């Protein structure tokens, strides 16, 4: 099955990454902030309140941004951001990257064994990879010719023992 050439913008990829990251890692930021608020209420020392504000306004946002950059600068992120044609068969998903004139520049194969699950979002089909909880590939729904082709892709994924939600 051949899909239309497509890609998503880096901003849209970052937005999807942000949603997945917050959904999975919210407790890493919420629990320390709650503990600092409770401690600030119990301990009325002004120095502790300043330390709490430093954590909330400097350390947490910096860690958050560095984490997102770490997950966003992976090899797999280019599968979503660079314009490519996709060929889906029993081996997996083959990405054929194309330039602005439509010429093929390189190829890469994503085997079914490297895919953990597939889930849908509002505009994209999100293919989550096994190597990390936040490595994913976004395939726009527009790249499928019709709903039957999307259904066929989902059936091929299920036949490869991939969780589809």
Secondary structure by P-SEA (a helix, b strand, c coil): cccccccccaaaaaaaaaaaaaaccccccaaaaaaaaaaaaacccaaaaaaaaaaaccaaaaaaaaaaaaaaacaaaaacccbbbbbbccccbbbbbbccccccccccccccccccccccccccbbbbbcccccbbbbbbccccccaaaaaaaaaaaaaaccccc
